[in-house]
Amino acid sequence: MSANKLPHGAFQWTLSFNLDQLQADHFLVEGLELPSNLRYAVKKRQIEFLCGRLCAKACMENLGYEAPPLIPTGEDRAPIWPAELVGSISHTDRLATAVVGRATQIESIGIDIERVIAEATPQLIKHICCDLDELEGVRDAQKISREEALTLIFSGKESLYKAIYPQLRRFYGFQAARVKAFGSNRLKIMLVTDLSDNFEEGTSWDLQSRMPSADLIETMVLKPRL
């Protein structure tokens, strides 16, 4: 596992793992249990879930909180954090990560990891992007491939969804937000339609991105309290 202390007192923990070497009962030594709805799930789903929870546990402990055996999951499958904390979890089949902070310091957090899309087809571009200019703007500014740019935009919109869903409490489509690059080192994501009184058109967030490996892209939205 690797740790990363973020601004505003948040912690991120990331875990690289091998599905073939793990079983669900290996996590009992860490005090982690599967929820009832996953006890008969396929092994891949169980291990990914537990690795994500292990990262969340490490974050909570770094903030001085004792993590429960089971961080509850709502009907929408989102983690239910203690009232004092905000957080987000994401995973692939070999990498899990979580970021957690104190609710007194951070309003919202969303994190997402995605495997780089194999082919930027017109159908995928239309589904993910507001228009072709969004894709080309990110690709040109970041100096990355079309597939990497499309994955970054997809992941960024997933991170924003995770960040604002606990307050918004409803689904919305990818075309509600737009990712814009300001040079090679700065990204923003902005709403291009009204979602609610608290999330109006023009509301924007800084978007962090990195590539943990050549075929994975991670993005994060973190909004501090004013």
C-alpha positions in Angstrom: 0.0 0.0 0.0 1.1 3.6 -0.6 -0.1 6.7 1.2 -0.5 10.2 0.0 -1.4 13.2 2.2 -3.5 15.6 0.3 -4.4 19.3 0.9 -7.0 20.1 3.6 -6.0 17.2 5.8 -7.3 14.4 3.5 -5.5 11.1 3.0 -5.3 8.8 0.0 -4.3 5.2 0.2 -3.7 3.0 -2.9 -3.2 -0.7 -3.0 -1.9 -2.8 -5.9 -3.1 -6.4 -5.7 -3.2 -9.8 -7.5 -6.6 -11.4 -7.6 -5.1 -14.9 -7.9 -3.3 -14.5 -4.6 -6.2 -13.3 -2.4 -9.3 -14.8 -0.8 -12.0 -12.9 1.1 -11.0 -14.5 4.4 -7.5 -13.0 4.1 -9.0 -9.7 5.1 -10.4 -10.9 8.4 -7.0 -10.2 10.0 -7.7 -6.5 9.2 -11.2 -6.8 10.7 -12.9 -6.4 7.3 -16.0 -8.3 6.5 -18.1 -8.7 3.3 -21.7 -7.4 3.4 -24.4 -9.9 3.1 -25.1 -9.1 -0.6 -21.6 -10.0 -1.6 -21.1 -13.2 0.4 -22.0 -15.3 -2.6 -20.7 -12.9 -5.3 -17.9 -13.9 -7.7 -14.4 -13.8 -6.2 -13.3 -10.8 -8.4 -16.1 -8.6 -7.0 -15.4 -9.6 -3.4 -11.7 -8.9 -3.6 -12.1 -5.6 -5.4 -14.6 -4.5 -2.7 -12.4 -5.6 0.2 -9.3 -4.0 -1.3 -11.2 -0.7 -1.6 -12.4 -1.0 2.0 -8.9 -1.7 3.2 -7.7 1.5 1.6 -10.6 3.4 3.2 -9.7 1.8 6.6 -6.1 3.0 6.3 -7.3 6.5 5.4 -9.7 6.6 8.4 -7.0 5.4 10.8 -4.6 8.1 9.6 -7.3 10.6 10.5 -7.6 9.1 14.0 -10.8 7.1 13.4 -11.3 3.5 14.1 -12.7 1.9 11.0 -15.7 -0.4 11.5 -15.6 -4.0 10.2 -18.0 -3.0 7.5 -18.4 0.5 6.0 -22.1 0.3 5.1 -23.2 0.6 1.5 -26.5 2.2 0.5 -29.1 0.9 -1.9 -27.3 3.0 -4.6 -24.0 1.0 -3.8 -22.3 4.2 -2.5 -20.3 3.9 0.8 -22.0 5.4 3.8 -19.4 7.3 5.7 -19.5 8.4 9.4 -21.0 11.9 9.8 -17.6 13.4 10.6 -16.0 12.2 7.3 -16.3 12.4 3.6 -14.7 10.0 1.2 -14.7 8.1 -2.0 -13.4 4.6 -3.2 -12.5 3.3 -6.6 -10.9 0.1 -8.0 -10.0 -1.9 -11.0 -9.1 -5.6 -11.1 -5.6 -4.9 -9.8 -5.6 -1.4 -8.2 -7.8 0.0 -5.4 -7.7 3.5 -3.9 -9.6 5.5 -1.4 -9.5 9.2 -0.3 -11.0 10.4 3.0 -11.1 13.7 4.8 -12.8 15.5 7.7 -16.2 16.9 6.9 -15.3 20.1 8.8 -12.5 20.8 6.2 -13.8 19.2 3.0 -17.2 19.5 1.5 -17.0 16.7 -1.1 -14.6 14.2 -2.6 -14.8 11.9 -5.6 -12.2 9.6 -7.0 -12.2 7.2 -10.0 -9.8 4.8 -11.7 -10.4 3.6 -15.3 -8.6 1.4 -17.7 -7.7 3.3 -20.8 -10.4 2.9 -23.4 -9.2 0.7 -26.3 -10.8 2.7 -29.1 -12.3 6.2 -29.2 -15.3 5.3 -31.4 -17.8 7.9 -32.6 -20.4 6.3 -30.4 -18.3 6.4 -27.3 -17.3 10.0 -28.0 -20.9 11.0 -28.4 -21.9 9.2 -25.2 -19.1 10.7 -23.0 -18.3 14.1 -24.5 -20.5 17.2 -24.8 -18.9 17.7 -28.3 -15.8 16.9 -30.2 -14.2 20.1 -29.1 -14.1 18.8 -25.5 -12.2 15.8 -26.5 -9.7 17.6 -28.8 -9.1 20.3 -26.3 -8.1 17.9 -23.6 -6.0 15.8 -26.0 -4.1 18.7 -27.4 -3.5 20.5 -24.0 -2.4 17.3 -22.2 -0.5 15.9 -25.2 -2.1 12.5 -24.9 -3.8 10.1 -27.3 -7.5 10.4 -28.2 -8.2 7.2 -26.2 -6.4 8.6 -23.1 -8.2 11.9 -23.4 -11.6 10.2 -23.7 -10.8 8.0 -20.7 -9.7 11.1 -18.7 -13.0 12.9 -19.5 -15.0 9.8 -18.6 -13.2 9.3 -15.4 -13.4 13.0 -14.5 -17.2 13.0 -14.9 -17.4 9.8 -12.8 -15.3 11.5 -10.1 -17.6 14.6 -10.1 -20.7 12.4 -9.9 -19.2 10.6 -6.8 -18.4 14.0 -5.3 -21.8 15.6 -5.6 -24.2 12.6 -5.5 -24.3 12.6 -1.6 -25.8 16.1 -1.8 -27.7 15.9 -5.1 -29.1 12.3 -4.6 -30.0 11.7 -8.2 -28.5 10.5 -11.4 -27.5 12.8 -14.3 -25.9 12.2 -17.7 -22.4 12.9 -18.9 -23.5 15.8 -21.0 -24.3 17.8 -17.8 -20.6 18.5 -17.3 -17.6 19.5 -19.4 -13.9 18.9 -18.9 -11.6 21.7 -20.0 -7.8 21.8 -20.0 -5.8 25.0 -19.2 -2.4 24.0 -20.4 -0.7 20.7 -19.6 -1.0 20.9 -15.8 -4.5 22.2 -15.1 -7.9 20.7 -15.6 -11.3 21.9 -14.6 -14.7 20.3 -14.8 -17.8 22.5 -15.1 -21.6 22.0 -15.1 -23.1 23.1 -18.4 -26.7 22.7 -17.1 -28.6 23.4 -13.9 -28.8 20.3 -11.7 -30.2 21.9 -8.6 -30.2 25.2 -6.6 -26.8 24.2 -5.2 -25.4 22.9 -8.5 -26.1 25.4 -11.2 -24.8 25.9 -14.7 -21.2 27.3 -14.5 -20.3 25.7 -11.2 -16.8 24.4 -11.6 -14.2 22.2 -9.7 -10.5 21.6 -10.1 -9.9 18.2 -11.6 -6.7 16.2 -10.7 -5.5 13.4 -12.9 -2.6 11.0 -13.1 -1.7 7.7 -14.7 -0.8 5.1 -12.1 0.3 2.8 -14.9 0.5 3.0 -18.7 -3.1 1.7 -19.1 -4.8 3.3 -16.1 -6.1 6.8 -15.5 -7.1 8.2 -12.1 -9.0 11.4 -11.6 -10.1 13.2 -8.4 -12.4 16.1 -7.4 -11.9 17.6 -4.0 -13.8 20.7 -2.8 -12.6 22.2 0.4 -15.0 24.1 2.7 -14.7 27.8 2.5 
